[in-house]
């Protein structure tokens, strides 16, 4: 591998088996003036997706470089196409030679998550909702392709729900970017077909998710390790999605990931004192990544006397190239240096029915809001004239904002009046 790891980008690149694309069934388009009672909500479940064939790598990498790396790496845009091809060459080496043409279960798991969340929601909402999956980087489920289907099927409210990574405030910034591009393309001129929108930025602080992760770890230790290792010798590496420290001012997800880790650790530390966060980074040149990475975290715990190590992904909801191959690599390296230690690699929450049930409940409140509220009446053609008008009255508007909408919440505004 050597320097290759330097060029691993903040993306998921994997050869994947994919179920046949869902058949697009178009129902008669809803009349635009439908009252809220007839509204239907499309839940847009968003993940990266992992490519199906080696031929798609270069294209996949280029999109990922554009959407992700551009947010934090000092790389000029013209570099992307050649760099994408270079990465594809590294990828071919990594999979075909080192992993016997590894096939990622990611897309199949994501489809199972979509179906399971939809089944849970339909129990409560019936046919007023449908769950669609959108992949940031994979045809035929790119956001613009999926939103075209959403529109054709007559759904007029949208809940954007990034599911793959828990720190998804950064990743879902990309989701929003793609959704906005797609909606601009699908605009109807004077009346927008989307009449309501909501967004779930992350579930890092969902108490049921935190309890669930902690109990997964406890059960594993009780059933497999407790017989041979004292609790103080049982190290736990809680793995988060690595984040760059500088993301050109974009929120990078470090705060959410750190809070998630703290909350899961708090549930376990009184029983199992050796716990560390382990970030799954993609070390790119010139970028400072979150530390300690999962490898360093594990070595630190071994130094503190751990005779068993549990690797639990908490920052990923769906298995992928990172949680499988990268963690396997780390464990192989540790096993060579520390063969006396027992290593346990745990799965992501994936399509566990308990997880899918709770993930569906996180959407309920937003679906209720969308079905109850009045339709947004958006005229996209007004945006340009509005921008121009605001520009010409700049002084007045600016002044109005300062006084009419002071944003120092909680402070006494009396001096304004």
Secondary structure by P-SEA (a helix, b strand, c coil): ccccccccccbbbbbcccccccccccccccccccccccbbbbbbbbcccccccccaaaaaaaaaaaccccccccccccccaaaaaaaaaaaaaaccccccccccaaaaaaaaaaaaaaaaaaacccccbbbbbbbcccccccaaaaaaaaaaacccbbbbbbcccccaaaaaaaaaaaaaaaaaaaccccccccccccccccccccaaaaaaaaaaaaaaaaaccccccccccbbbbbccccccccccccccaaaaaaaaaaaaaaaccccccbbbbbbbcccccccccccccaaaaaaaaaaacccbbbbbbcccccccccccaaaaaaaaaaaaacccbbbbbbbcccccaaaaaaaaaaaaaaaaaaaccccccccccaaaaaaaaaaaaaaaaaaaaaccccccccccccccc
